[in-house]
Amino acid sequence: MQREVNMVKIKFYTALVLIVLVLIIVLQNTALVETKILFATIIMSRAALLGITMLIGVAVGFLIALNLANRLPKKD
């Protein structure tokens, strides 16, 4: 029981540190950049581009984890 509580705390603080680091990186990159996606050219701040990229990465990771969790045999 105690070990599970410690793991939850470790995961929480690790996630918190990663979120703070991502926010620092995003907020320091405010210059405009030109991004080409197929035939379209989009001009946006580098912070927005990093944020969108991070959200896409989190969504893909969540979907993969969800898929893997559904494949594992269920415990009774």
Secondary structure as the mmCIF struct_conf table of DSSP 4:
data_model
#
loop_
_struct_conf.conf_type_id
_struct_conf.id
_struct_conf.beg_label_comp_id
_struct_conf.beg_label_asym_id
_struct_conf.beg_label_seq_id
_struct_conf.end_label_comp_id
_struct_conf.end_label_asym_id
_struct_conf.end_label_seq_id
HELX_RH_AL_P HELX_RH_AL_P1 GLN A 2 LEU A 27
TURN_TY1_P TURN_TY1_P1 GLN A 28 GLN A 28
BEND BEND1 ALA A 31 ALA A 31
STRN STRN1 LEU A 32 ILE A 37
TURN_TY1_P TURN_TY1_P2 LEU A 38 PHE A 39
STRN STRN2 ALA A 40 SER A 45
HELX_RH_AL_P HELX_RH_AL_P2 ARG A 46 ARG A 71
BEND BEND2 LEU A 72 LEU A 72
HELX_LH_PP_P HELX_LH_PP_P1 PRO A 73 LYS A 75
#
